[in-house]
Amino acid sequence: MKTWQRRTVGYAAILAVVILVFAVLYQQGMAVYDGRPRTFLESVQFVVETFTTTGYGADSPWNSAVMTVYVIFMDLAGVVLIVTALPVLAIPLLEELLETTVPERAPDGVTDHVIICTYTSRAEALIDELSSWDVPYLILEPDRQQATALSDAGYRVVNADPETAAGLEAANLAGARALVADVSDAVDASIVLAAGEVDADVPVISVLEEPGSRPYHRLAGADEVLSPRPLLGQSLAAKVTTSLDADLGDAVEIGEDFELVELPLQRGSPLVGSTLADSGIREDAGGNVIGAWFDGEFQAPPDPGATLTNGTVLLVAGHERDIERLREHTLADVRRFGDGETIVVGYGEVGQTIVGALDAAGLPFTVVDQEAMDGVDVVGDAVDPETLRAAGIDDARSVILALPDDTTTQFATLVVRDLSPTTEVIARVEEPRNVKQMYRAGADYVLALATVSGRMIASAILDDEAVLSVEAQIQVVRTAAPGLVGTRLGEARVRSKTGCTVVGVGRENEILTDVGPDVRIEDGDELVIAGTDEGIRAFNERFG
């Protein structure tokens, strides 16, 4: 029984008792004090007339003060009951009538969908990925209020408990493409067990918070157990190691000797202050800049007149030798002559992964954390200037912020930028919405955990080769484009229509990387495209 229904039953019972009590007292009072006996039914009629404010007044005036005071009290009681009925009954009933009806079962005909348990910022990134590939999804949300809010926001949601077989059956698990459990390590294991009870053949993907929980998720029956934090740490560390190493470790390989890579402009780079048109990138290095981030905003293609600033990240496609030459232009002069030291702030799972990558590359580093433990060099608060000075901020070339709280990360960025304006700041954030704020705070490169998580999960669900890059800020995907068969790329105007860039064409077991405007798309070709989630979605809708 719903809340307002329970209240209605309770209120009606109380009202009946009050009417009966007042009727009995009125009957006795009229006989004893007024000398005008009334039947019980007449007394009930009088009480109802009073409570409903009808008040015909057949018995007035009364001969005794006692009855007069009693009737006054009855009038006030009736008003109180009416006023009480508004918040207790009328308003909840109106809210119930106006409230969005959240489905408690999957709509008929929904199959080959991905069930997401439950909604988080990581789920938001996954939904963007799935939508770009036109893969249906259902969010399984046990909390009715949260499910209602999600439904009002336009998400496809089912209000049911994912830890029960009944809840998973309500989401049509048997007809699903995959199930994603991403709540907490303990709850995820419970969801995996329930899924095995309903249909053991549906792939189940669980997302770890703590790496030590991996064997338990495997025992529960998870087909894929993902831990996005180590991948995030490797990607952040690569922004330091690849600027000092000839190996472009974070590049996405498109074809033989042809790669796609993000190149952040370091503070002090000779390119800072110039425009793309005046930078001479194409002439000097030969790489093709197919996109760029300016203060966290992605532009594809970038405006040739846009000014390159500290924190600008170039998305470059080209042969490895060309990208290596271009990388030299993005480095600060000091980076060409010495490694410098990197300060890693935060020694959780992400921080430990970063330290492992720096150590493997032979780079010096100092670890800062608020708790003393093995591997921590300086114990203190990340936003305390004295802590950062003790870690060597004055001489550091880079600071990698691996903190779990976005607000603290933003403030730490401001502190680092104030103490050392030329130090490179590389940071992780939990929520994608905070990326722009980090760039405004002065960060040089920012990557969101939710973005990495969403792409890891999407890569596990979709075709193995569909998502080529999960740790970059953009998607690099391989997809068929039947809508372009027989069309030259120059005629298709893919960039202007979708914001995506075609960086390669898969044809007969090889990748063509020289994709000029005269290349004609043939039947069976697969295009390698780079773009944002929205761009990939637009490409698939228009040409897929």
C-alpha positions, -999 to +999 in steps of 0.1 A: +000+000+000+014+034-010+020+061+016-009+083+007-032+053+008-021+044+043-026+079+054-061+080+039-071+048+057-057+062+090-073+096+086-107+081+078-105+059+109-096+088+131-123+110+116-149+083+122-139+079+159-139+117+164-174+121+148-188+093+170-173+107+202-185+142+195-220+128+186-223+109+219-211+139+239-235+162+220-264+138+226-257+137+263-252+175+266-284+184+248-304+161+272-286+171+304-278+208+300-303+221+274-333+199+282-338+191+245-330+154+239-318+143+205-315+109+190-280+096+182-286+099+145-296+136+149-265+141+169-243+126+142-260+148+117-252+179+137-216+170+141-212+163+103-229+197+095-205+214+119-173+197+105-183+204+069-191+240+078-226+236+065-241+245+099-278+248+093-283+260+129-315+241+137-306+237+174-293+272+180-294+291+202-284+269+231-299+274+265-267+266+285-232+280+285-218+245+286-234+236+253-224+269+237-187+264+247-189+228+235-203+238+200-175+264+197-149+237+205-166+215+179-164+242+153-127+247+159-121+209+158-138+208+124-115+235+110-084+217+124-095+184+107-100+202+074-067+220+075-049+187+085-065+169+056-047+192+031-010+181+038-019+146+049-043+136+021-049+162-006-013+172-014+001+137-014-028+125-036-022+154-060+015+146-061+007+110-068-015+119-097+011+142-112+041+120-104+059+102-133+050+066-135+082+047-134+081+013-152+086-017-129+093-040-159+112-036-192+089-025-221+078-053-244+102-060-272+133-047-255+161-071-263+198-071-270+201-043-244+226-035-217+213-036-181+232-010-160+231-014-122+228+014-111+231+050-121+265+068-113+287+092-131+305+062-146+271+050-159+266+083-175+298+079-195+288+044-205+254+055-216+270+081-239+292+053-254+263+030-259+241+057-274+269+066-299+267+030-311+228+029-310+229+001-284+198+001-261+202+002-224+181+000-192+191+014-158+180-009-130+174+014-100+160+001-067+153+036-052+119+048-065+127+085-059+159+082-078+143+061-106+116+088-109+142+115-112+161+095-139+129+089-158+120+126-157+155+133-171+148+111-201+167+080-191+153+045-198+149+031-163+132+002-145+124+005-108+135-029-094+161-044-071+192-056-091+202-079-062+172-101-066+163-126-094+129-109-097+145-075-103+167-089-130+139-107-146+119-075-146+147-060-167+146-090-191+180-102-183+175-133-204+172-111-235+200-087-227+233-083-244+251-078-211+247-068-175+269-042-158+273-041-120+288-009-108+275+000-073+301-012-047+323-043-045+299-061-021+267-052-039+282-060-073+291-095-061+255-099-050+242-087-084+265-112-101+252-141-080+216-131-088+223-129-125+237-164-125+205-176-109+184-160-137+205-167-168+241-178-166+247-173-203+244-134-203+278-118-200+282-100-166+307-072-162+316-059-127+336-028-119+360-029-089+366-003-063+393-023-045+416-046-066+416-071-038+380-079-045+388-093-080+389-130-070+356-128-052+338-113-082+353-141-103+340-167-079+306-151-080+305-156-117+315-123-133+327-127-169+347-095-169+361-078-138+373-043-147+395-019-127+397+014-144+419+032-119+452+015-129+445+024-166+438+060-155+471+060-136+490+046-166+475+073-189+484+101-165+519+088-160+523+085-198+520+123-201+553+126-183+571+095-195+564+099-232+576+135-232+610+121-221+610+089-240+612+082-277+584+056-274+550+072-277+535+048-252+500+064-250+495+066-288+467+048-305+480+026-333+458+030-364+479+011-389+515+001-395+537+032-385+506+054-383+493+066-349+469+090-332+482+107-301+473+135-277+501+161-272+496+186-244+515+219-249+538+223-219+544+256-203+573+272-220+567+254-253+577+276-283+542+270-297+524+288-268+511+321-280+510+313-317+480+303-337+476+270-354+479+287-388+512+304-378+527+275-358+541+258-388+532+224-374+522+209-407+552+222-425+579+215-399+566+182-385+542+168-411+517+156-385+480+163-391+462+182-362+427+168-365+414+183-332+424+202-301+412+210-266+411+246-256+403+250-218+386+216-219+365+223-250+371+200-279+372+215-314+373+193-346+385+206-368+403+233-348+400+269-358+433+278-377+431+312-360+428+298-325+456+308-301+476+279-286+479+284-248+492+266-218+470+235-214+460+232-250+460+196-261+465+187-297+450+156-312+475+146-339+475+118-365+505+108-385+535+086-389+555+079-358+585+100-370+562+130-378+546+128-344+580+126-327+591+158-344+559+175-335+563+163-299+596+182-297+577+214-305+552+209-277+579+205-250+593+233-229+629+241-234+638+228-199+624+194-208+648+190-236+678+191-213+668+172-182+643+149-167+635+170-137+614+156-108+578+146-107+557+150-076+529+125-072+502+138-049+480+109-036+491+074-031+459+054-036+454+029-064+458+055-091+489+071-074+506+037-070+501+029-106+516+063-116+546+057-093+551+022-108+552+037-144+576+065-134+599+040-116+598+017-147+608+046-169+637+055-145+623+089-137+628+106-103+597+113-083+585+123-048+552+109-033+530+130-011+501+116+009+482+126+040+488+092+056+522+077+064+528+044+046+555+026+027+563+045-005+552+079+008+581+105+010+562+135+024+533+132+047+509+162+047+479+179+032+479+183-006+466+219-003+492+230+023+519+251+006+545+239+032+538+202+023+544+210-014+575+229-006+588+200+014+582+178-017+603+201-038+577+221-058+602+248-065+623+225-086+597+201-099+590+198-136+556+181-132+530+175-105+505+147-110+474+151-088+459+116-081+434+127-054+399+111-051+381+143-043+376+168-072+372+198-049+405+191-032+421+185-066+409+219-079+422+237-048+455+218-050+459+229-086+455+266-076+481+261-048+506+245-072+500+272-098+506+299-072+538+283-059+553+274-092+537+290-123+559+270-148+553+235-133+532+212-154+500+200-137+485+167-147+454+157-128+426+131-125+390+140-116+361+117-108+334+136-126+337+147-163+318+179-155+348+191-134+373+189-163+366+225-175+370+238-140+403+221-137+416+238-168+404+271-155+423+264-123+455+260-143+459+223-150+477+213-182+461+179-187+430+164-171+414+130-174+381+119-158+379+085-142+342+082-153+353+087-189+379+059-187+354+036-169+327+041-194+349+034-223+364+003-206+330-011-201+318-002-236+350-018-250+341-050-231+305-050-243+310-040-280+331-057-306+367-060-294+379-037-322+351-012-320+367+010-294+404+014-301+411+039-273+397+040-238+421+063-219+421+092-243+398+122-240+381+113-274+369+081-289+388+063-316+366+037-331+364+013-361+330+011-377+312+003-410+296+032-429+272+018-455+259+053-460+292+063-475+297+034-499+305+047-534+312+082-520+345+101-520+355+114-486+358+149-499+322+147-511+310+132-478+321+162-457+323+140-426+340+166-404+316+194-411+285+172-407+295+152-376+327+167-361+345+134-366+377+129-386+384+098-407+420+088-399+420+055-417+401+030-438+402-007-432+402-026-465+411-062-471+429-068-439+450-036-440+446-001-429+448+027-454+462+058-437+466+081-467+429+091-467+427+122-488+395+137-502+397+115-534+395+082-515+363+064-524+346+042-498+340+007-511+316-020-499+330-038-469+353-010-458+356-001-422+364+035-412+387+044-383+372+077-370+381+100-341+357+123-323+337+130-292+309+108-280+284+132-296+304+132-329+305+094-330+268+092-324+261+117-352+284+098-375+266+065-369+232+081-372+241+097-405+263+072-422+259+039-402 
